[in-house]
Amino acid sequence: MISITAILKSKPENLIEVQNMLTHLVTETRKEPACIRYDLHTSDNVFILWEEWKDQVGLDLHNNQSYLKEFIQKTENLVSSPIQVYKTAQIL
């Protein structure tokens, strides 16, 4: 299993737009066969995606989905800093 944490910081004036786009992204991603978990969390203008994938092949397929590529492109000017993505391994 592969775990990913992605952190996005929306510009305050784009908060609702980013949240709506994330909602669409989560809905579409959860349909992918290799997706185990794709949860969205928030605090103020920070959004955190907590992801779990069955394998690298499934994650690679996800990374090439048009809705993900479109999301990344459209949010580029809506976030206050680049999206941070961490591929992690569970230690406990």
CORJO-V988014 format. One record per residue. N is the residue number from 0. SS is DSSP state (@ for helix, = for strand, . for the rest). OMEGA is omega in radians with two decimals (none if undefined). BURIAL is # if it has 16 or more other ideal C-beta (glycine too) atoms within 10 Angstrom, else .. Layout:
[[N:SS:OMEGA:BURIAL] [N:SS:OMEGA:BURIAL]]
This chain:
[[0:.:-3.14:.] [1:=:3.11:#] [2:=:3.12:.] [3:=:2.97:#] [4:=:3.10:.] [5:=:-3.10:#] [6:=:3.13:#] [7:=:3.08:#] [8:=:-3.13:#] [9:=:2.92:#] [10:.:-3.06:.] [11:@:-3.09:.] [12:@:-3.14:.] [13:@:-3.01:#] [14:@:-3.08:.] [15:@:3.13:.] [16:@:3.12:.] [17:@:3.14:#] [18:@:3.11:.] [19:@:3.12:.] [20:@:3.10:#] [21:@:3.11:#] [22:@:3.10:.] [23:@:3.14:.] [24:@:-3.14:#] [25:@:-3.12:.] [26:@:-3.13:.] [27:@:-3.09:#] [28:@:-3.13:#] [29:.:3.09:.] [30:.:-3.08:.] [31:.:-3.09:#] [32:.:-3.09:.] [33:.:-3.12:#] [34:=:3.06:#] [35:=:-3.11:.] [36:=:3.07:.] [37:=:-3.02:#] [38:=:-3.13:.] [39:=:3.10:.] [40:=:3.13:.] [41:=:3.00:.] [42:=:-3.07:.] [43:.:-3.12:.] [44:.:3.12:#] [45:=:3.09:.] [46:=:-3.14:#] [47:=:3.03:.] [48:=:3.09:#] [49:=:-3.00:.] [50:=:2.98:#] [51:=:-3.07:#] [52:=:-3.14:#] [53:.:-3.08:.] [54:.:-3.12:.] [55:@:3.11:.] [56:@:3.12:.] [57:@:3.11:#] [58:@:3.10:#] [59:@:3.09:.] [60:@:3.11:.] [61:@:-3.09:#] [62:@:3.12:.] [63:.:3.12:.] [64:.:-3.11:.] [65:@:-3.12:.] [66:@:3.07:.] [67:@:3.12:.] [68:@:3.11:.] [69:@:3.11:.] [70:@:-3.12:#] [71:@:-3.13:.] [72:@:-3.06:.] [73:@:-3.09:.] [74:@:-3.09:#] [75:.:-3.13:.] [76:.:-3.10:.] [77:.:-3.12:.] [78:=:-3.08:#] [79:.:3.09:.] [80:.:3.13:.] [81:.:3.08:.] [82:.:3.11:.] [83:=:3.14:.] [84:=:-3.13:.] [85:=:3.00:.] [86:=:-3.01:.] [87:=:3.05:.] [88:.:3.12:.] [89:.:3.13:.] [90:.:3.07:.] [91:.:none:.]]
